[in-house]
Amino acid sequence: MKTLTCVAALGAALLMTHSAFAASAVAKACAADIKAQCADVKPGGGKLKDCVKAHFSDLSADCQVAIVRAAAVGRACKADVKQFCADVKPRKGAIADCMKEHAADVSDSCKDAMAKAEAGKK
């Protein structure tokens, strides 16, 4: 359980994405990889992010793909998060919940990136 929490935190910190499914996809795809490559790293101060970056080529293909997809969503939705959820404090699921409330209002590029990432998981 602790590993999944770390991976979810990594998803947010590493990818700067606020998409619930992107973070979830990274957590599912990367839990074993993070445990294998960065088990001795305590989250905080960017240490886990640095470890994953250093070992990116050692991660499984599924994990690498999940990270790349989540990063794309993060880039595509960054302005939308600032516009609609700037006052939301980042805690488990809060920004994702905010984005869900504004799903009809987000930019087309954000919608497209989320749809592509979701389609790629199937």
Salt bridges, closest charged atoms under 4 A:
ASP58 OD2 - HIS55 ND1 3.23
ASP105 OD2 - HIS102 ND1 3.61
GLU118 OE1 - LYS121 NZ 3.44
